[in-house]
Amino acid sequence: MPSNSLTESKVTQILDWAYEKAVDGLPGTKTAAELAESYLKKSSSVEKAIDNLIRWQNAKGATSGFLSGLGGLVTLPVTIPANVASVMYVQIRMIATIAHLRGYDLKDDQVKTFVFVCLTGQAASDILKQAGIKIGTSMAKEAIKRMPVEIIKTINKAVGFRLITKFGQKGIVNLGKAVPLVGGVIGGAVDGIGTNVIGKTAKKVFI
């Protein structure tokens, strides 16, 4: 198996890394909270800010503003294809921004887990259903706050498995070597895993 192939352990480490960078920021990039504020200033409501974020985040993720902060990728905790790490960062920051706009505390472990769940897109509903949570309901927010540690671990494990499967199906995991990190690669990879689907999933999860 190539050293940069994804495993459950690597997925867990890179998710934690990407979430930390999304919340605390990479050099030259906005944090999730800062991104939320910038979209809110340009929109007439929280809902419109979220819709605008989803619509434009893919394009913005591949611009120089994002690329200028990629020095942080040098400190990746594991060896995986650079485009995979980039996609996870872009997606997680978008989801975390949506959560922040909806009033969730990004420092909570439960919220962090639900951000990861959103990365699975359409599979998110099934993963949460198995944990006894129906997304898109008024009870979901309270359920997130009260999520026991053991359930969080179970959900995280399911997310890791789904992401390994998803990236493998897209053919961007076992590349043998890291792909050069250029705008086209980032944009294409983000498109490939469905930014719009993930954004809509986040809207349903973080009500």
Contacts in CASP RR format, 6 or more apart in sequence:
PFRMAT RR
TARGET T0000
AUTHOR 0000-0000-0000
METHOD contacts of the structure
MODEL  1
MPSNSLTESKVTQILDWAYEKAVDGLPGTKTAAELAESYLKKSSSVEKAI
DNLIRWQNAKGATSGFLSGLGGLVTLPVTIPANVASVMYVQIRMIATIAH
LRGYDLKDDQVKTFVFVCLTGQAASDILKQAGIKIGTSMAKEAIKRMPVE
IIKTINKAVGFRLITKFGQKGIVNLGKAVPLVGGVIGGAVDGIGTNVIGK
TAKKVFI
1 174 0 8 1.000
2 174 0 8 1.000
2 175 0 8 1.000
2 176 0 8 1.000
3 79 0 8 1.000
4 79 0 8 1.000
4 80 0 8 1.000
4 81 0 8 1.000
4 175 0 8 1.000
4 176 0 8 1.000
4 177 0 8 1.000
4 178 0 8 1.000
5 80 0 8 1.000
5 173 0 8 1.000
5 174 0 8 1.000
5 176 0 8 1.000
6 80 0 8 1.000
6 84 0 8 1.000
6 163 0 8 1.000
6 164 0 8 1.000
6 167 0 8 1.000
6 168 0 8 1.000
6 173 0 8 1.000
7 164 0 8 1.000
8 157 0 8 1.000
8 160 0 8 1.000
8 161 0 8 1.000
8 164 0 8 1.000
9 78 0 8 1.000
10 78 0 8 1.000
10 80 0 8 1.000
11 160 0 8 1.000
11 163 0 8 1.000
11 164 0 8 1.000
12 156 0 8 1.000
12 160 0 8 1.000
13 77 0 8 1.000
13 78 0 8 1.000
14 76 0 8 1.000
14 77 0 8 1.000
14 78 0 8 1.000
14 80 0 8 1.000
14 84 0 8 1.000
14 85 0 8 1.000
14 88 0 8 1.000
15 88 0 8 1.000
15 92 0 8 1.000
15 116 0 8 1.000
15 119 0 8 1.000
15 159 0 8 1.000
15 160 0 8 1.000
15 163 0 8 1.000
16 77 0 8 1.000
17 76 0 8 1.000
17 77 0 8 1.000
17 85 0 8 1.000
18 85 0 8 1.000
18 88 0 8 1.000
18 89 0 8 1.000
18 92 0 8 1.000
18 93 0 8 1.000
19 92 0 8 1.000
19 96 0 8 1.000
19 112 0 8 1.000
19 115 0 8 1.000
19 116 0 8 1.000
21 72 0 8 1.000
21 89 0 8 1.000
21 93 0 8 1.000
22 31 0 8 1.000
22 32 0 8 1.000
22 89 0 8 1.000
22 92 0 8 1.000
22 93 0 8 1.000
22 96 0 8 1.000
23 31 0 8 1.000
23 32 0 8 1.000
23 33 0 8 1.000
23 96 0 8 1.000
23 106 0 8 1.000
23 107 0 8 1.000
24 31 0 8 1.000
25 31 0 8 1.000
26 69 0 8 1.000
26 70 0 8 1.000
26 71 0 8 1.000
26 72 0 8 1.000
26 89 0 8 1.000
27 68 0 8 1.000
27 69 0 8 1.000
27 71 0 8 1.000
27 72 0 8 1.000
28 65 0 8 1.000
28 68 0 8 1.000
28 69 0 8 1.000
29 65 0 8 1.000
29 66 0 8 1.000
29 68 0 8 1.000
29 69 0 8 1.000
30 38 0 8 1.000
32 93 0 8 1.000
32 96 0 8 1.000
32 97 0 8 1.000
32 99 0 8 1.000
32 100 0 8 1.000
32 106 0 8 1.000
33 97 0 8 1.000
33 100 0 8 1.000
33 106 0 8 1.000
35 53 0 8 1.000
35 93 0 8 1.000
35 97 0 8 1.000
36 49 0 8 1.000
36 53 0 8 1.000
36 97 0 8 1.000
36 100 0 8 1.000
36 101 0 8 1.000
39 49 0 8 1.000
39 50 0 8 1.000
39 52 0 8 1.000
39 53 0 8 1.000
39 97 0 8 1.000
39 101 0 8 1.000
40 46 0 8 1.000
40 49 0 8 1.000
40 101 0 8 1.000
42 49 0 8 1.000
42 52 0 8 1.000
43 49 0 8 1.000
43 52 0 8 1.000
46 101 0 8 1.000
46 102 0 8 1.000
49 101 0 8 1.000
50 98 0 8 1.000
50 101 0 8 1.000
50 102 0 8 1.000
50 203 0 8 1.000
53 94 0 8 1.000
53 97 0 8 1.000
53 98 0 8 1.000
53 101 0 8 1.000
54 94 0 8 1.000
54 98 0 8 1.000
54 195 0 8 1.000
54 196 0 8 1.000
54 199 0 8 1.000
54 200 0 8 1.000
54 203 0 8 1.000
57 90 0 8 1.000
57 94 0 8 1.000
57 195 0 8 1.000
58 90 0 8 1.000
58 187 0 8 1.000
58 190 0 8 1.000
58 191 0 8 1.000
58 195 0 8 1.000
60 66 0 8 1.000
61 90 0 8 1.000
61 186 0 8 1.000
61 187 0 8 1.000
61 190 0 8 1.000
62 183 0 8 1.000
62 184 0 8 1.000
62 186 0 8 1.000
62 187 0 8 1.000
62 190 0 8 1.000
63 183 0 8 1.000
66 90 0 8 1.000
66 186 0 8 1.000
67 181 0 8 1.000
67 183 0 8 1.000
70 86 0 8 1.000
70 181 0 8 1.000
73 82 0 8 1.000
73 85 0 8 1.000
73 86 0 8 1.000
73 181 0 8 1.000
76 85 0 8 1.000
80 173 0 8 1.000
80 178 0 8 1.000
81 172 0 8 1.000
81 173 0 8 1.000
81 175 0 8 1.000
81 176 0 8 1.000
81 177 0 8 1.000
81 178 0 8 1.000
81 179 0 8 1.000
82 178 0 8 1.000
82 179 0 8 1.000
82 180 0 8 1.000
82 181 0 8 1.000
83 172 0 8 1.000
83 178 0 8 1.000
83 179 0 8 1.000
83 181 0 8 1.000
83 185 0 8 1.000
83 186 0 8 1.000
83 189 0 8 1.000
84 167 0 8 1.000
84 172 0 8 1.000
84 173 0 8 1.000
84 189 0 8 1.000
86 181 0 8 1.000
86 185 0 8 1.000
86 186 0 8 1.000
86 189 0 8 1.000
87 172 0 8 1.000
87 186 0 8 1.000
87 189 0 8 1.000
87 190 0 8 1.000
87 193 0 8 1.000
88 119 0 8 1.000
90 186 0 8 1.000
90 190 0 8 1.000
91 119 0 8 1.000
91 190 0 8 1.000
91 193 0 8 1.000
91 195 0 8 1.000
91 198 0 8 1.000
92 115 0 8 1.000
92 116 0 8 1.000
92 119 0 8 1.000
94 195 0 8 1.000
94 198 0 8 1.000
94 199 0 8 1.000
94 202 0 8 1.000
95 115 0 8 1.000
95 118 0 8 1.000
95 119 0 8 1.000
95 198 0 8 1.000
95 199 0 8 1.000
95 202 0 8 1.000
96 106 0 8 1.000
96 115 0 8 1.000
98 199 0 8 1.000
98 202 0 8 1.000
98 203 0 8 1.000
98 206 0 8 1.000
99 106 0 8 1.000
99 111 0 8 1.000
99 114 0 8 1.000
99 115 0 8 1.000
99 202 0 8 1.000
99 206 0 8 1.000
100 106 0 8 1.000
102 206 0 8 1.000
102 207 0 8 1.000
103 206 0 8 1.000
104 111 0 8 1.000
104 141 0 8 1.000
104 144 0 8 1.000
104 206 0 8 1.000
105 111 0 8 1.000
106 112 0 8 1.000
106 115 0 8 1.000
108 144 0 8 1.000
108 145 0 8 1.000
109 152 0 8 1.000
110 144 0 8 1.000
110 145 0 8 1.000
110 146 0 8 1.000
110 147 0 8 1.000
110 152 0 8 1.000
111 144 0 8 1.000
113 147 0 8 1.000
113 152 0 8 1.000
113 155 0 8 1.000
113 156 0 8 1.000
113 159 0 8 1.000
114 144 0 8 1.000
114 205 0 8 1.000
114 206 0 8 1.000
115 202 0 8 1.000
116 155 0 8 1.000
116 156 0 8 1.000
116 159 0 8 1.000
116 160 0 8 1.000
117 124 0 8 1.000
117 127 0 8 1.000
117 128 0 8 1.000
117 155 0 8 1.000
117 159 0 8 1.000
117 205 0 8 1.000
118 124 0 8 1.000
118 198 0 8 1.000
118 199 0 8 1.000
118 201 0 8 1.000
118 202 0 8 1.000
118 205 0 8 1.000
119 159 0 8 1.000
119 163 0 8 1.000
119 198 0 8 1.000
120 127 0 8 1.000
120 159 0 8 1.000
120 162 0 8 1.000
120 163 0 8 1.000
120 166 0 8 1.000
120 201 0 8 1.000
121 194 0 8 1.000
121 197 0 8 1.000
121 198 0 8 1.000
121 201 0 8 1.000
122 197 0 8 1.000
122 201 0 8 1.000
123 162 0 8 1.000
124 135 0 8 1.000
124 201 0 8 1.000
124 204 0 8 1.000
124 205 0 8 1.000
125 135 0 8 1.000
125 201 0 8 1.000
125 204 0 8 1.000
127 155 0 8 1.000
127 158 0 8 1.000
127 159 0 8 1.000
127 162 0 8 1.000
128 134 0 8 1.000
128 135 0 8 1.000
128 155 0 8 1.000
128 205 0 8 1.000
130 158 0 8 1.000
131 147 0 8 1.000
131 151 0 8 1.000
131 154 0 8 1.000
131 155 0 8 1.000
132 143 0 8 1.000
133 140 0 8 1.000
133 143 0 8 1.000
133 144 0 8 1.000
134 140 0 8 1.000
135 204 0 8 1.000
135 205 0 8 1.000
135 207 0 8 1.000
136 204 0 8 1.000
136 205 0 8 1.000
136 207 0 8 1.000
137 207 0 8 1.000
138 207 0 8 1.000
140 205 0 8 1.000
140 207 0 8 1.000
141 206 0 8 1.000
141 207 0 8 1.000
147 155 0 8 1.000
164 173 0 8 1.000
166 193 0 8 1.000
167 173 0 8 1.000
167 193 0 8 1.000
168 174 0 8 1.000
170 189 0 8 1.000
170 192 0 8 1.000
170 193 0 8 1.000
172 179 0 8 1.000
172 189 0 8 1.000
179 185 0 8 1.000
END
